Amino acid sequence: MAVIEILLPKMGESVAEATITKFVVNAGEQTEADEPLVEIATDKVDSEVPAPEDGTLVEWLVQEGDVVAVGQAIAKFEIDGDAEAAPSSLAEAPEPTPAPTPAPEPTPAPAQAPVPAPEVVEALQAPLVVSAPLEHMPARIGANGRFYSPLVRSIAQSEGVTPAELDGISGSGSEGRVTKKDILAYIASRGSASATISVPAAQASPDSGRPTPSASTAPAVSFSGQDEIIEMDRMRKLIADHMVRSKQTSPHVTSFVEADMTKIVEWRKRNKAAFEQAHGTKLTFTPLIAEAIVKAIRDFPGVNASVDGDRIVIKKQINLGMATALPSGNLIVPVIHNADQLSLVGLATRVNDLAERARTGKLNPDDTAGGTYTMSNVGTFGNVMGTPIINQPQVGILALGAIRKKPAVIETPEGDMIGIRHMMFLSHSYDHRVVDGMLGGSFVKRVATYLEEFDLNRPVV
């Protein structure tokens, strides 16, 4: 018999930690090789850690709800059979090493922060009091549902940062997570008059002198005996926080264009069977539209960008996100990396693969990371158009409406005439801090132009 430590495995280049969501095997129970021991979750993807061999789970070294760094030991496992030496770990993941502490500049924390949930508004308006040490609190200690890494929690505890203060720090990490740099910058500026946290406070009315509720305070919700109350799951909480933060961050503007999709509809109808037979994958409208979007991004690279303070970062890679509805009703955005380097066959293969793995819960963390621009197909649900919310930290998102037969004016050398055409609305929402109407409107018009000028004689490649 040999006892080894099971480490949290590496789950992708962009993932440094995960949350322990559920123990599948309890201490003392036997299991077989490759059977799941524990369910874990990153910001967007759920997965499992399997048993390395047949054996017994000796002891859990973590608790459900803990946020664990990649390479950290999570359990002790006894392998059945004899072994010359007990291995020290399951995965080739490095032990987590704290980064050297930088000397932070005393920069005030941003005043803008997520709106607290209604049920905690009253508590947040009260004086800040720590009722329990941070080390005894669960990993998700924020009223806004955010996760905090063990390092951030440790720094907060040692510096006397309360849970309410921690919730008020604007995070610069993935999905708005508070990083070590963020909390050190906040601590350095705590004493300054300009340092603020997002605790709603009463505002004085200039007319009456009496306090009035803050604009960020959500209205109270009343309940009746017939109402059904459903607790948000983890992903829904993340989506809600992501959407609110996007609207708080970016001034959204939406431009609309109607595109004539007749040529694409006819070409696909003629060639979809031959395409599937030749390449082993179905030809949907999504890769055809994605191809046009990528071409337009090449023409207008300013929409393929992010904002870093007062700087605009133009992304050289075109990593196209495709918003995908899950069977649960939640939403996830897998990414077609380097979409501009793929042929139509490559785009179709990648689109179908990501969509299938999203629906079956088999996406890897890297499949949802690194997106630079996003498309969302609201036409899937029969919607004519939509006004999508930007997927931060991107600056643009394109909604694709349903393709419908409509009477339209057709210009011909013999004159104008009315004909039945396949039409689709494109809705482009963009960040008005850096994308003005000329760029945002020209981009979506260029997408429509590429769709309308599709070559009917294009070979199936």
C-alpha positions as CSV (number, residue, x, y, z in Angstrom):
1,M,0.0,0.0,0.0
2,A,1.2,3.5,-0.8
3,V,-0.4,6.8,0.2
4,I,0.0,9.7,-2.2
5,E,-1.2,13.3,-2.2
6,I,-3.7,14.3,-4.9
7,L,-3.0,17.8,-6.2
8,L,-5.4,20.1,-7.9
9,P,-4.4,19.6,-11.6
10,K,-3.6,22.2,-14.1
11,M,-6.8,23.1,-16.0
12,G,-5.5,25.5,-18.6
13,E,-3.0,28.3,-19.1
14,S,-5.4,30.9,-17.9
15,V,-6.6,29.1,-14.7
16,A,-4.7,29.4,-11.5
17,E,-7.3,28.2,-9.0
18,A,-10.7,26.5,-8.7
19,T,-13.4,26.1,-6.1
20,I,-14.2,22.8,-4.4
21,T,-17.9,22.4,-5.1
22,K,-18.8,18.8,-4.1
23,F,-17.1,15.7,-2.7
24,V,-18.1,12.7,-4.8
25,V,-16.1,10.2,-2.6
26,N,-16.0,10.6,1.2
27,A,-13.1,9.8,3.4
28,G,-12.7,6.1,3.9
29,E,-14.5,5.1,0.7
30,Q,-13.0,3.0,-2.0
31,T,-13.1,3.9,-5.6
32,E,-11.8,2.8,-9.0
33,A,-9.3,4.4,-11.3
34,D,-10.6,7.3,-13.3
35,E,-13.8,7.6,-11.2
36,P,-14.5,11.2,-10.1
37,L,-13.4,12.0,-6.6
38,V,-14.5,15.7,-6.4
39,E,-16.3,18.2,-8.5
40,I,-14.5,21.6,-9.0
41,A,-15.4,24.8,-10.7
42,T,-13.5,27.7,-12.2
43,D,-15.2,31.0,-13.1
44,K,-17.0,29.4,-16.1
45,V,-16.3,25.7,-16.4
46,D,-17.2,22.8,-14.1
47,S,-15.1,19.7,-14.1
48,E,-14.0,16.7,-12.0
49,V,-10.8,15.3,-10.5
50,P,-10.5,11.6,-11.1
51,A,-8.9,8.9,-9.0
52,P,-5.4,8.0,-10.3
53,E,-5.8,4.3,-9.6
54,D,-7.9,1.8,-7.7
55,G,-7.7,2.7,-4.0
56,T,-9.2,4.5,-1.0
57,L,-9.7,8.1,-0.2
58,V,-7.9,8.5,3.1
59,E,-8.5,12.1,3.9
60,W,-9.7,15.4,2.4
61,L,-7.3,18.2,3.0
62,V,-9.8,20.9,1.9
63,Q,-13.5,21.7,2.5
64,E,-16.4,22.2,0.1
65,G,-16.4,25.8,-0.9
66,D,-12.7,26.3,-0.6
67,V,-10.8,28.1,-3.3
68,V,-7.7,26.0,-4.1
69,A,-4.6,27.0,-6.1
70,V,-3.3,24.8,-8.9
71,G,-0.8,22.3,-7.5
72,Q,-2.2,22.5,-4.0
73,A,-2.7,19.2,-2.2
74,I,-6.5,18.5,-1.8
75,A,-6.5,14.9,-0.6
76,K,-4.6,11.8,0.6
77,F,-5.2,8.7,-1.4
78,E,-4.1,5.1,-0.7
79,I,-3.3,3.1,-3.8
80,D,-4.3,-0.6,-3.7
81,G,-1.4,-3.0,-4.2
82,D,2.3,-2.8,-3.4
83,A,4.6,0.0,-4.4
84,E,8.3,0.5,-4.0
85,A,7.9,4.2,-3.1
86,A,5.0,6.4,-2.4
87,P,4.6,9.1,-5.1
88,S,4.3,12.6,-3.8
89,S,1.7,13.8,-6.1
90,L,-0.8,12.9,-8.9
91,A,-0.3,15.8,-11.3
92,E,2.8,17.5,-12.6
93,A,1.6,20.8,-11.3
94,P,4.0,23.1,-9.5
95,E,3.6,24.0,-5.9
96,P,2.0,27.5,-5.7
97,T,4.7,30.1,-5.0
98,P,3.6,33.5,-3.9
99,A,4.6,36.3,-6.3
100,P,7.0,38.9,-4.8
101,T,5.2,41.7,-3.2
102,P,5.5,44.9,-5.3
103,A,5.8,48.3,-3.7
104,P,2.3,49.6,-4.5
105,E,1.7,53.2,-5.4
106,P,-0.9,54.8,-3.2
107,T,-3.6,54.8,-5.8
108,P,-7.2,55.3,-4.7
109,A,-9.6,52.4,-5.3
110,P,-12.2,53.1,-8.0
111,A,-15.4,54.5,-6.7
112,Q,-17.6,52.4,-9.0
113,A,-18.3,48.9,-7.9
114,P,-21.0,46.2,-8.2
115,V,-24.5,46.9,-6.8
116,P,-25.1,44.8,-3.7
117,A,-27.8,42.3,-3.5
118,P,-31.2,43.6,-2.1
119,E,-31.1,41.4,1.0
120,V,-27.7,42.8,2.1
121,V,-28.3,46.5,1.5
122,E,-29.6,47.1,5.0
123,A,-26.7,45.3,6.5
124,L,-24.2,47.1,4.3
125,Q,-25.6,50.5,5.4
126,A,-24.8,49.7,9.0
127,P,-21.4,50.5,10.6
128,L,-18.7,48.1,9.4
129,V,-18.2,45.3,12.0
130,V,-16.3,42.1,11.6
131,S,-18.3,39.4,13.3
132,A,-15.8,36.6,12.5
133,P,-12.2,36.3,11.5
134,L,-11.7,36.0,7.7
135,E,-10.0,32.6,8.1
136,H,-13.2,31.1,9.4
137,M,-15.4,32.5,6.6
138,P,-16.1,30.5,3.4
139,A,-14.2,31.3,0.2
140,R,-17.1,33.1,-1.3
141,I,-17.6,35.7,1.4
142,G,-18.7,38.6,-0.6
143,A,-22.3,39.9,-0.6
144,N,-21.9,40.2,-4.4
145,G,-21.0,36.5,-4.7
146,R,-17.4,37.1,-5.7
147,F,-14.6,34.5,-5.0
148,Y,-11.4,35.5,-3.1
149,S,-8.2,33.5,-3.4
150,P,-6.6,32.3,-0.2
151,L,-3.8,34.8,-0.6
152,V,-6.2,37.8,-0.9
153,R,-8.1,36.5,2.1
154,S,-4.9,36.1,4.1
155,I,-3.8,39.7,3.3
156,A,-7.2,41.0,4.2
157,Q,-7.2,39.3,7.5
158,S,-3.7,40.4,8.4
159,E,-4.4,44.0,7.5
160,G,-7.8,44.2,9.2
161,V,-9.8,44.5,5.9
162,T,-13.5,43.7,6.7
163,P,-15.7,41.6,4.4
164,A,-17.7,44.7,3.4
165,E,-14.5,46.6,2.5
166,L,-13.3,43.6,0.5
167,D,-16.6,43.5,-1.5
168,G,-16.1,47.1,-2.3
169,I,-12.6,46.7,-4.0
170,S,-12.8,46.9,-7.7
171,G,-11.0,43.8,-9.1
172,S,-8.7,43.9,-12.1
173,G,-8.5,40.1,-12.5
174,S,-10.5,37.7,-14.6
175,E,-14.3,38.2,-14.1
176,G,-13.5,41.1,-11.8
177,R,-11.6,39.0,-9.2
178,V,-9.6,41.0,-6.6
179,T,-5.9,40.3,-7.1
180,K,-3.0,40.7,-4.8
181,K,-2.1,44.0,-6.5
182,D,-5.7,45.3,-6.1
183,I,-5.9,44.7,-2.3
184,L,-2.4,46.0,-1.7
185,A,-3.3,49.2,-3.6
186,Y,-6.4,49.5,-1.6
187,I,-4.6,49.1,1.7
188,A,-2.0,51.7,0.7
189,S,-4.8,54.2,0.0
190,R,-7.1,53.4,3.0
191,G,-6.1,56.4,4.9
192,S,-6.5,58.9,2.1
193,A,-9.7,60.9,1.8
194,S,-10.2,59.8,-1.7
195,A,-10.3,56.1,-0.9
196,T,-13.8,54.8,-1.2
197,I,-15.6,51.5,-0.9
198,S,-19.0,50.5,-2.3
199,V,-21.1,50.7,0.8
200,P,-24.3,52.4,0.0
201,A,-24.8,55.5,2.2
202,A,-27.7,57.8,2.8
203,Q,-27.5,61.0,0.8
204,A,-28.8,64.3,2.1
205,S,-31.7,65.9,0.2
206,P,-31.0,69.5,-0.6
207,D,-34.7,70.4,-0.1
208,S,-35.5,68.8,3.2
209,G,-32.2,68.1,4.7
210,R,-33.3,64.6,5.4
211,P,-31.4,61.6,4.1
212,T,-32.6,59.9,0.9
213,P,-31.6,56.4,-0.3
214,S,-28.6,56.1,-2.6
215,A,-29.3,55.6,-6.3
216,S,-27.5,52.2,-6.1
217,T,-29.9,50.8,-3.5
218,A,-32.2,48.3,-5.1
219,P,-35.9,48.4,-4.2
220,A,-37.2,46.0,-1.7
221,V,-39.0,42.9,-3.0
222,S,-42.3,41.8,-1.5
223,F,-43.3,38.1,-1.4
224,S,-46.7,36.4,-1.3
225,G,-47.5,32.8,-0.3
226,Q,-48.0,31.9,-4.0
227,D,-44.5,33.1,-5.2
228,E,-41.9,30.6,-6.1
229,I,-38.4,31.5,-4.8
230,I,-35.5,29.9,-6.7
231,E,-31.9,30.2,-5.5
232,M,-29.5,31.3,-8.2
233,D,-26.9,28.7,-9.0
234,R,-23.2,29.5,-9.1
235,M,-23.1,30.2,-12.9
236,R,-26.2,32.4,-12.8
237,K,-24.6,34.5,-10.0
238,L,-21.5,34.9,-12.1
239,I,-23.5,35.9,-15.2
240,A,-25.5,38.4,-13.2
241,D,-22.4,40.0,-11.7
242,H,-20.7,40.0,-15.2
243,M,-23.7,41.7,-16.9
244,V,-24.2,44.4,-14.2
245,R,-20.4,45.1,-14.1
246,S,-20.4,45.5,-17.9
247,K,-23.2,48.0,-17.9
248,Q,-21.4,49.9,-15.1
249,T,-18.1,49.9,-17.0
250,S,-19.1,50.6,-20.6
251,P,-21.5,53.2,-22.0
252,H,-23.4,51.0,-24.5
253,V,-24.4,52.1,-27.9
254,T,-26.2,49.8,-30.5
255,S,-26.2,50.2,-34.3
256,F,-28.6,48.1,-36.5
257,V,-28.2,47.0,-40.1
258,E,-30.4,44.7,-42.1
259,A,-28.5,42.2,-44.3
260,D,-29.8,40.3,-47.4
261,M,-28.9,36.7,-46.7
262,T,-30.4,35.3,-49.9
263,K,-27.2,34.3,-51.5
264,I,-25.9,32.5,-48.4
265,V,-29.2,30.7,-47.9
266,E,-29.2,29.5,-51.5
267,W,-25.5,28.4,-51.5
268,R,-25.9,26.6,-48.2
269,K,-29.0,24.8,-49.4
270,R,-27.2,23.6,-52.5
271,N,-24.0,22.5,-50.8
272,K,-24.7,21.5,-47.2
273,A,-25.0,17.8,-48.0
274,A,-21.8,17.8,-50.1
275,F,-20.1,19.8,-47.4
276,E,-20.9,17.3,-44.7
277,Q,-20.0,14.3,-46.9
278,A,-16.6,15.9,-47.8
279,H,-15.6,17.2,-44.4
280,G,-17.6,15.1,-41.8
281,T,-19.2,18.1,-40.2
282,K,-22.5,20.0,-40.6
283,L,-22.6,23.4,-42.3
284,T,-24.7,25.8,-40.3
285,F,-25.1,29.5,-40.9
286,T,-22.8,30.3,-37.9
287,P,-19.4,29.7,-39.6
288,L,-20.6,31.6,-42.7
289,I,-21.5,34.6,-40.6
290,A,-18.3,34.2,-38.4
291,E,-16.2,34.3,-41.6
292,A,-17.8,37.7,-42.5
293,I,-17.3,39.1,-39.0
294,V,-13.6,38.1,-39.1
295,K,-13.1,39.8,-42.4
296,A,-14.8,43.0,-41.1
297,I,-12.6,42.9,-38.0
298,R,-9.5,42.9,-40.3
299,D,-10.9,46.0,-41.9
300,F,-11.8,47.7,-38.6
301,P,-9.4,46.5,-36.0
302,G,-10.6,49.1,-33.5
303,V,-13.5,46.9,-32.5
304,N,-11.1,44.1,-31.6
305,A,-9.8,45.8,-28.5
306,S,-9.9,46.3,-24.7
307,V,-9.6,49.4,-22.5
308,D,-6.7,49.6,-20.0
309,G,-7.3,52.9,-18.0
310,D,-6.6,55.6,-20.5
311,R,-5.1,53.2,-23.0
312,I,-6.7,51.3,-25.9
313,V,-5.3,47.9,-26.4
314,I,-5.8,46.7,-30.1
315,K,-5.7,42.9,-30.1
316,K,-3.6,41.3,-32.9
317,Q,-5.3,37.9,-32.5
318,I,-8.9,37.6,-33.5
319,N,-10.4,35.2,-31.0
320,L,-14.1,35.1,-31.7
321,G,-16.5,34.2,-28.9
322,M,-19.8,32.6,-29.6
323,A,-22.4,33.0,-26.9
324,T,-24.1,29.6,-26.4
325,A,-27.2,28.7,-24.4
326,L,-26.9,25.7,-22.1
327,P,-29.6,23.2,-21.3
328,S,-29.8,24.7,-17.8
329,G,-30.8,28.0,-19.3
330,N,-27.5,29.6,-18.4
331,L,-25.1,31.1,-20.9
332,I,-21.4,30.4,-21.7
333,V,-19.1,31.9,-24.3
334,P,-16.6,29.4,-25.9
335,V,-14.0,31.0,-28.0
336,I,-12.8,30.3,-31.6
337,H,-9.1,31.1,-31.2
338,N,-7.3,32.6,-34.1
339,A,-10.5,32.6,-36.1
340,D,-8.9,34.7,-38.9
341,Q,-6.5,31.8,-39.6
342,L,-9.2,29.2,-40.2
343,S,-10.9,28.3,-43.5
344,L,-14.6,27.9,-43.7
345,V,-14.1,24.2,-43.0
346,G,-12.0,25.0,-40.0
347,L,-14.6,27.5,-38.7
348,A,-17.4,25.0,-39.2
349,T,-15.5,22.2,-37.4
350,R,-14.6,24.4,-34.5
351,V,-18.1,25.9,-34.1
352,N,-19.7,22.5,-34.1
353,D,-17.1,21.1,-31.6
354,L,-17.4,23.9,-29.2
355,A,-21.2,24.0,-29.3
356,E,-21.4,20.2,-28.7
357,R,-19.0,20.3,-25.8
358,A,-20.7,23.3,-24.3
359,R,-24.0,21.5,-24.3
360,T,-22.5,18.4,-22.7
361,G,-20.4,20.2,-20.1
362,K,-17.1,19.1,-21.6
363,L,-15.5,22.5,-22.3
364,N,-12.0,23.1,-20.9
365,P,-11.1,26.3,-19.1
366,D,-9.0,27.5,-22.1
367,D,-12.0,27.1,-24.4
368,T,-13.6,30.1,-22.8
369,A,-10.5,32.3,-22.3
370,G,-8.9,34.9,-24.4
371,G,-11.9,36.2,-26.4
372,T,-11.4,39.5,-28.2
373,Y,-14.8,39.9,-29.9
374,T,-18.2,38.1,-29.4
375,M,-21.2,37.2,-31.5
376,S,-24.5,36.1,-30.1
377,N,-27.2,34.4,-32.2
378,V,-30.5,35.6,-30.8
379,G,-32.2,34.3,-34.0
380,T,-31.9,30.8,-32.5
381,F,-34.9,31.7,-30.3
382,G,-36.8,33.3,-33.2
383,N,-35.9,36.8,-32.2
384,V,-35.6,39.4,-34.9
385,M,-33.0,41.5,-33.2
386,G,-31.4,42.1,-29.8
387,T,-29.3,44.7,-27.9
388,P,-26.6,42.5,-26.4
389,I,-24.4,43.4,-23.4
390,I,-20.7,43.6,-24.1
391,N,-18.6,40.7,-22.8
392,Q,-16.0,42.5,-20.7
393,P,-13.2,43.4,-21.2
394,Q,-14.1,43.5,-24.9
395,V,-15.5,46.6,-26.6
396,G,-18.0,45.1,-29.0
397,I,-20.6,42.3,-29.5
398,L,-22.7,41.5,-32.5
399,A,-26.2,40.0,-32.2
400,L,-27.5,37.9,-35.1
401,G,-31.3,38.0,-35.7
402,A,-33.5,35.3,-37.2
403,I,-33.3,34.9,-41.0
404,R,-36.8,35.6,-42.4
405,K,-38.4,35.8,-45.8
406,K,-39.5,39.4,-46.5
407,P,-40.6,41.5,-49.4
408,A,-37.7,43.8,-50.4
409,V,-36.8,46.3,-53.1
410,I,-34.3,44.7,-55.6
411,E,-32.3,47.0,-57.8
412,T,-31.7,45.7,-61.3
413,P,-30.4,47.2,-64.6
414,E,-34.0,47.2,-65.8
415,G,-35.2,49.1,-62.7
416,D,-36.3,48.5,-59.1
417,M,-38.7,45.6,-58.3
418,I,-40.2,43.9,-55.3
419,G,-39.0,40.4,-54.5
420,I,-39.0,37.8,-51.7
421,R,-35.6,37.9,-49.9
422,H,-34.0,36.2,-46.9
423,M,-33.3,39.1,-44.5
424,M,-31.5,39.3,-41.1
425,F,-30.9,42.1,-38.7
426,L,-27.4,42.6,-37.2
427,S,-27.2,44.5,-33.9
428,H,-23.8,45.8,-32.9
429,S,-23.4,47.0,-29.3
430,Y,-20.1,48.8,-28.6
431,D,-18.3,50.6,-25.9
432,H,-18.7,54.3,-26.6
433,R,-15.6,55.2,-24.5
434,V,-13.4,54.1,-27.4
435,V,-15.8,53.1,-30.3
436,D,-17.7,56.0,-31.8
437,G,-20.7,55.7,-34.1
438,M,-18.6,56.0,-37.2
439,L,-16.4,53.0,-36.3
440,G,-19.2,51.0,-34.7
441,G,-21.7,51.6,-37.5
442,S,-19.2,51.1,-40.3
443,F,-18.1,47.8,-38.9
444,V,-21.6,46.3,-38.8
445,K,-22.3,47.6,-42.2
446,R,-19.2,46.0,-43.5
447,V,-20.3,42.6,-42.1
448,A,-23.6,43.0,-43.9
449,T,-21.7,43.8,-47.1
450,Y,-19.6,40.7,-46.9
451,L,-22.7,38.6,-46.3
452,E,-24.6,40.2,-49.3
453,E,-21.7,39.8,-51.7
454,F,-21.2,36.1,-51.0
455,D,-20.1,34.2,-54.1
456,L,-22.9,31.8,-55.3
457,N,-20.3,30.0,-57.3
458,R,-17.9,29.4,-54.4
459,P,-16.7,25.8,-54.4
460,V,-17.1,23.5,-51.4
461,V,-13.6,23.5,-50.0
